[in-house]
Amino acid sequence: MELIRAIVRPEKITAVITELLAAGFPGLTKVDVYGRGKQKGIVLNDVRYDELPKQMILIVAADEDREDIVNIIMRTARTGEGHFGDGRIFVSKVAEAYTISSGQKGL
């Protein structure tokens, strides 16, 4: 199992979730987050914005689904080549998962 954490622009979140659902990946958690990337925020006029609003999607998926999910997010969340602030995707191994209501182990 893999944990996929994707941080994307707020204006892209609906499209990303719609594409994941259409591809058969309905299960996710969405969280409002704030942060900055390598560009260290942005400057508009004379004001620096260090923490920008983003959305984070958390998905636990089977190993064989990782590449499809990452590709959907990359394709849908991208605003254009070379644009800063489109987001990041992090993939980690998940040792175990349990369904609380049934106590069932696994996805």
Rosetta blueprint (number, residue, H / E / L):
1 M L
2 E E
3 L E
4 I E
5 R E
6 A E
7 I E
8 V E
9 R L
10 P H
11 E H
12 K H
13 I H
14 T H
15 A H
16 V H
17 I H
18 T H
19 E H
20 L H
21 L H
22 A H
23 A L
24 G L
25 F L
26 P L
27 G L
28 L L
29 T E
30 K E
31 V E
32 D E
33 V E
34 Y E
35 G E
36 R L
37 G L
38 K L
39 Q L
40 K L
41 G L
42 I E
43 V E
44 L E
45 N L
46 D L
47 V E
48 R E
49 Y E
50 D L
51 E L
52 L E
53 P E
54 K E
55 Q E
56 M E
57 I E
58 L E
59 I E
60 V E
61 A E
62 A L
63 D H
64 E H
65 D H
66 R H
67 E H
68 D H
69 I H
70 V H
71 N H
72 I H
73 I H
74 M H
75 R H
76 T H
77 A H
78 R L
79 T L
80 G L
81 E L
82 G L
83 H L
84 F L
85 G L
86 D L
87 G E
88 R E
89 I E
90 F E
91 V E
92 S E
93 K E
94 V L
95 A L
96 E L
97 A L
98 Y E
99 T L
100 I L
101 S L
102 S L
103 G L
104 Q L
105 K E
106 G L
107 L L
